[in-house]
């Protein structure tokens, strides 16, 4: 029998009698590694800083197997949460908390087994029980069910699977099958098929909030070399038109081929892109069918030319490009470019320009164009102080909507930040001003907003490093001029956090927050909020490598109308208890 | 408030002026030499395996998957403006002991070490120039730790950190955790965060993770969230509960935000430019929507990423008897010639506002959400002007745009009554 490291750690921690025990690996390998100061092994200076090509094969799924794994193992983890909420006051219905005591238990099983020299199998499942609808719509549910079998060439997943082909074609968790066959180190073929159902209960038609059944089949072939990668994707997806879960939603059926690529030049320039075409049939709830055909293209560029770093992006997604499993902002033409120039070791400047518009096919009554130019200066090491950093930027955002209801909104943002560190104390101050003007039918044509923020953050090692104290203070003042009435809304906020960490995986926390708002908008009211919380994080020996977190808190909401006031008190306890078995 | 606006602009101008004075005051000082700092060596590149560690300030954590054959290979480059690099040294014990590292003519160097689990390594790096100048060894000083957490735990921790920064309204801190390859529009995200923080206050988000899925360097976290915000404009507390997801990608010293789904959990004011798909389970669920005027309402999530068409303005107002409302200027007015309709009291509305071209009662409809479109042509005089709580009316305005409104509550006999409305600004009668 070969002990898994984690199991060994648990045994050693138990023998040494508590959470204060040193990590098992440290003790187990202390005789075989040199002293800490001798760990650094100088290497021959490299010729380039480009990242070396990883020798491993293409990644697949979320599991990787190493030769260190034992023949069989079973890990069971029980994650539990108990919370008790007490809400009082006339406005308690507005609380985000669910009154009373509630439980949430997640039982996770992870079993691994090796078949011969090459094949490894893994089974994963998570069962959940909760009595709170705030955490899950079902009292008992199967959150995860997955079986994985793999060797160096083949990977097969049944059950929960993250089907990822390319951005436009497919990037979604499914329940079904995923198979990948590796061809060499950087080429593979991947096949996926399944349903988009988010929950296993949906497949069993057990919940009311089940969306329309959506199915997908996809195929991806990828090949890559030292400086390029090419992927070809084909996805077919369809909704079940006669799904009883359907109410007024449209249903879709589509074929979507996509081609993605990447090229890395020796100079460090990286170009990548994707091109996709979607043919979609949309059917309304009334049975009206419509054929849509749309395309999407994106081109990304990232490169360094001496002291200049350039990034660029161009994208065009037509209004009728509908992707059922991928992701894209529809009906957009966008160009973006940003250049960062390093003037020296202290100063750097940058400029960026973003422009995008919609209504590419003239299908809307009005076109909205947005342009966002920005310039900024950053400095690090001012006044011969390495920790003194300064940043400022000026950004203009112009949104122009054409006829019939012509509108123009211009928002100029000035941002200044100054930060420094004095021994263990870091200080950061920020000022942000938004100057907004608009041309439309609004009663007010301009309004300005200001935000001031001061953050003090520090860390102190005390008692010879046995305790680590980390206080944090944030002060904020914001002034917002209401666009409708022109009246001011002033908010003051203060937050103080204090954390104390000990060597024995034990930490304590204190959080205090106060916010008050003075609102001069007609019909609105002043508000005040106070919160405080105490928490404890620990890894007690009793839990054998597990964790315990306990939190107690209080919040008080006050309004101009006292009938809305309420208070919250809560206690929350979370445990994470692992049970490991191996042979 | 024009005076205050003027004050704000003056304040900004003053800040700019002070900044200029600061620079001019010290223009002769040594630091004001672009790119030509004192003769101290500096490090311009620093890589821990694939991770760029040049800007790491406090700590850098590696999961076992970040190791290369159980080791960390550190590669970097030292440069100096005057003279040449004469020595490079590294320490893993906060400078108690240093190990000399060979370097090339171009200042390139490399070394490796095999970290142990949970052992804190207080990393420091320094260089010495041939003129005797030493780099500041506190600049690249941080704690390195190999944690037992797998990439899943690191991604989950990054998600929690994003939530914390969002709830703390720390825009700059949040944007530092957004990937350069963010699938949506990162510039729009920056602007949307500014809007969120202007118009949301006391943000609380409580997520319950439903499942996490990984592929390549990415983790997607699917979760059910309970959210509460306070509208800065009205002081009202609003809540919603829905399913959504975020995707994180390993980049630099940690996991960064890579993709957002609708309903949006961050940057709520601009779903059309930020969300790249809609979470199926949340279609039809009421979610928070923030419009460009700072109004916060809850509306059903649609099948498109934009929960409501971007050209639809939403809002509400209160009317006392004898007053009308202008949708074009968004004001309560006493003059019927410049309003769309008026409230007479005694359970009736006046339907001869000068802003209205036509209108009608939408019989059988009790919710604005239920209205997908209204007739393009409506009679000049409404058929039934009785004010009924819950009744929905449609209007065509003189500028060719359409409005639907609903009497949400109040006293129909003495007032005031509360009206909620949607104004389709794109000139079509479609409200879907």
Contacts between the chains, C-beta under 8 A, distances in Angstrom:
chain1	res1	chain2	res2	distance
A	6	B	148	7.7
A	23	B	116	7.7
A	23	B	117	5.4
A	23	B	118	4.3
A	23	B	119	7.5
A	25	B	116	5.7
A	25	B	117	4.4
A	25	B	118	7.6
A	26	B	116	5.4
A	26	B	117	7.0
A	26	B	118	7.1
A	26	B	119	6.0
A	29	B	116	6.5
A	33	B	114	6.9
A	33	B	116	7.0
A	36	B	92	6.0
A	36	B	93	5.8
A	36	B	119	7.7
A	36	B	121	7.5
A	37	B	91	7.9
A	37	B	92	6.9
A	37	B	93	5.7
A	37	B	96	7.2
A	37	B	97	4.1
A	37	B	99	7.4
A	39	B	92	5.9
A	39	B	113	4.3
A	39	B	114	6.6
A	39	B	115	7.8
A	40	B	90	5.6
A	40	B	92	6.3
A	40	B	99	4.1
A	40	B	101	7.5
A	40	B	111	5.3
A	40	B	112	7.7
A	40	B	113	5.2
A	41	B	111	6.1
A	41	B	112	5.1
A	41	B	113	6.6
A	42	B	99	6.9
A	42	B	100	7.3
A	42	B	101	4.9
A	42	B	102	5.6
A	42	B	110	7.7
A	42	B	111	4.8
A	43	B	73	7.2
A	43	B	110	4.1
A	43	B	111	5.5
A	43	B	112	5.9
A	44	B	102	7.2
A	44	B	110	7.0
A	45	B	102	5.9
A	45	B	103	5.3
A	45	B	104	3.8
A	45	B	108	4.7
A	45	B	109	5.3
A	45	B	110	6.0
A	46	B	75	5.6
A	46	B	104	7.9
A	46	B	108	5.6
A	46	B	110	5.2
A	47	B	104	7.6
A	47	B	108	7.2
A	49	B	45	5.2
A	49	B	47	6.2
A	49	B	75	5.6
A	49	B	76	7.5
A	49	B	77	6.5
A	49	B	108	7.0
A	51	B	47	7.2
A	51	B	50	5.0
A	54	B	50	7.9
A	54	B	68	8.0
A	59	B	215	7.1
A	59	B	216	4.8
A	59	B	217	7.6
A	60	B	215	7.6
A	61	B	214	7.1
A	61	B	215	6.7
A	62	B	152	7.2
A	62	B	213	6.9
A	62	B	214	3.4
A	62	B	215	7.2
A	62	B	219	8.0
A	64	B	65	7.2
A	94	B	237	4.6
A	94	B	239	7.6
A	96	B	204	5.6
A	96	B	206	6.8
A	96	B	226	5.7
A	96	B	227	7.6
A	96	B	228	3.9
A	96	B	239	5.9
A	104	B	208	7.4
A	126	B	211	7.7
A	134	B	206	7.5
A	134	B	208	7.5
A	134	B	226	5.3
A	134	B	241	7.1
A	135	B	208	4.3
A	135	B	224	6.9
A	136	B	208	6.7
A	136	B	210	7.5
A	136	B	224	6.8
A	137	B	224	8.0
A	143	B	210	6.5
A	143	B	211	5.9
A	144	B	211	5.8
A	160	B	211	6.9
A	160	B	213	7.1
A	161	B	213	7.7
A	162	B	213	3.6
A	162	B	214	6.1
A	162	B	215	4.6
A	162	B	220	6.7
A	164	B	215	4.1
A	164	B	216	7.1
A	164	B	218	7.6
A	167	B	183	6.2
A	167	B	276	7.9
A	171	B	220	8.0
A	171	B	247	7.8
A	171	B	259	7.7
A	172	B	277	7.8
A	173	B	211	6.8
A	173	B	213	4.4
A	173	B	220	6.6
A	173	B	222	6.7
A	196	B	280	6.3
A	198	B	210	7.1
A	198	B	222	6.7
A	198	B	243	6.8
A	198	B	279	7.8
A	198	B	280	6.8
A	198	B	281	5.2
A	199	B	210	7.6
A	199	B	281	7.8
A	209	B	281	6.0
A	209	B	285	7.9
A	210	B	281	7.9
A	211	B	280	3.8
A	211	B	281	5.5
A	211	B	283	6.2
A	212	B	280	7.4
A	214	B	280	6.8
A	247	B	284	7.2
A	249	B	283	6.4
A	249	B	284	7.8
A	249	B	303	6.0
A	250	B	303	6.3
A	300	B	181	7.3
A	302	B	180	7.5
A	311	B	180	6.8
A	323	B	277	7.4
A	326	B	276	7.9
A	326	B	277	7.3
A	327	B	183	5.8
A	327	B	259	6.2
A	327	B	261	7.9
A	327	B	276	3.0
A	327	B	277	4.7
A	328	B	276	5.7
A	329	B	184	6.3
A	329	B	185	6.9
A	329	B	272	6.5
A	329	B	273	5.7
A	329	B	274	7.8
A	329	B	275	7.6
A	329	B	276	6.2
A	329	B	305	7.0
A	330	B	304	7.3
A	330	B	305	7.5
A	332	B	273	7.5
A	334	B	185	6.8
A	336	B	185	7.8
A	336	B	187	6.8
A	342	B	35	7.6
A	343	B	34	4.1
A	343	B	35	4.6
A	344	B	33	7.5
A	344	B	34	5.2
A	344	B	35	2.2
A	344	B	36	5.9
A	344	B	37	6.2
A	344	B	81	7.8
A	345	B	35	6.8
A	345	B	37	4.5
A	345	B	42	4.6
A	345	B	44	8.0
A	345	B	79	8.0
A	345	B	81	7.5
A	346	B	31	6.3
A	346	B	34	7.5
A	346	B	35	7.5
A	346	B	37	5.6
A	347	B	34	5.1
A	347	B	35	6.8
A	352	B	187	7.3
A	354	B	185	7.2
A	354	B	187	4.1
A	354	B	188	7.8
A	356	B	185	6.9
A	356	B	273	7.4
A	358	B	272	7.8
A	364	B	311	7.7
A	364	B	426	5.9
A	365	B	311	7.9
A	365	B	426	4.2
A	365	B	427	4.1
A	365	B	428	5.6
A	366	B	311	6.5
A	366	B	425	7.5
A	366	B	426	5.0
A	366	B	427	7.2
A	368	B	310	7.1
A	370	B	188	7.7
A	372	B	187	5.1
A	372	B	188	8.0
A	372	B	191	7.2
A	374	B	187	7.8
A	381	B	31	7.6
A	381	B	37	6.9
A	381	B	139	7.9
A	382	B	31	5.5
A	383	B	26	7.7
A	383	B	29	7.3
A	383	B	31	5.6
A	384	B	30	6.9
A	384	B	31	6.4
A	384	B	38	7.0
A	386	B	136	4.5
A	386	B	138	6.5
A	386	B	139	4.6
A	387	B	138	7.5
A	387	B	139	7.8
A	392	B	19	7.2
A	395	B	190	8.0
A	397	B	191	5.5
A	401	B	311	7.6
A	401	B	425	7.9
A	404	B	399	7.0
A	404	B	400	5.6
A	404	B	401	7.2
A	404	B	426	7.5
A	404	B	427	4.3
A	405	B	311	7.7
A	405	B	399	6.9
A	405	B	401	6.0
A	405	B	425	4.3
A	405	B	426	7.0
A	405	B	427	6.8
A	407	B	425	7.8
A	409	B	292	6.9
A	411	B	191	7.5
A	413	B	191	8.0
A	413	B	194	6.7
A	414	B	12	5.8
A	414	B	15	7.6
A	414	B	16	7.5
A	415	B	172	7.7
A	416	B	15	6.6
A	416	B	19	7.0
A	417	B	172	6.6
A	430	B	172	6.6
A	431	B	15	6.4
A	432	B	171	7.6
A	432	B	194	7.6
A	433	B	8	6.8
A	433	B	11	7.5
A	433	B	12	4.7
A	433	B	15	7.7
A	434	B	194	6.5
A	434	B	198	7.2
A	435	B	8	7.4
A	435	B	9	6.5
A	435	B	12	7.1
A	441	B	328	4.7
A	441	B	329	5.8
A	441	B	330	7.5
A	442	B	293	7.7
A	442	B	329	7.7
A	442	B	330	6.6
A	443	B	329	5.4
A	443	B	330	6.1
A	443	B	331	5.7
A	446	B	5	5.8
A	447	B	1	7.8
A	447	B	5	6.6
A	448	B	4	7.7
A	448	B	5	5.0
A	448	B	8	3.9
A	448	B	9	6.5
A	449	B	8	7.9
A	449	B	198	5.5
A	450	B	8	5.8
A	450	B	11	7.0
A	451	B	197	7.4
A	453	B	170	7.8
A	459	B	58	7.7
A	474	B	168	6.7
A	476	B	169	7.1
A	478	B	197	7.8
A	478	B	198	7.6
A	479	B	8	7.3
A	480	B	198	5.2
A	480	B	199	7.4
A	480	B	232	5.8
A	480	B	294	7.8
A	481	B	1	5.9
A	481	B	4	6.6
A	481	B	5	6.3
A	481	B	8	7.6
A	482	B	233	5.8
A	482	B	294	7.1
A	483	B	293	5.1
A	483	B	294	6.0
A	484	B	233	7.7
A	484	B	293	6.5
A	484	B	294	7.9
A	484	B	330	6.4
A	485	B	1	7.9
A	486	B	1	3.7
A	486	B	2	7.3
A	486	B	5	7.9
A	487	B	1	6.1
A	488	B	1	6.5
A	488	B	4	6.1
A	489	B	232	5.2
A	489	B	233	6.8
A	491	B	201	6.0
A	491	B	232	6.9
A	493	B	169	7.9
A	495	B	168	6.8
A	515	B	201	6.6
A	515	B	202	6.0
A	517	B	201	6.3
A	517	B	230	7.7
A	517	B	232	6.9
A	517	B	235	6.7
A	519	B	232	7.7
A	519	B	233	7.8
A	519	B	234	8.0
A	519	B	235	5.5
A	521	B	233	5.7
A	521	B	234	7.2
A	523	B	234	7.3
A	523	B	318	7.0
A	524	B	233	6.3
A	524	B	234	4.9
A	524	B	235	5.0
A	525	B	235	4.7
A	526	B	235	7.1
A	527	B	201	7.8
A	527	B	202	7.8
A	527	B	230	6.3
A	527	B	235	4.8
A	529	B	202	5.2
A	529	B	230	7.8
A	557	B	202	7.9
A	557	B	237	7.4
A	559	B	235	6.5
A	560	B	235	7.2
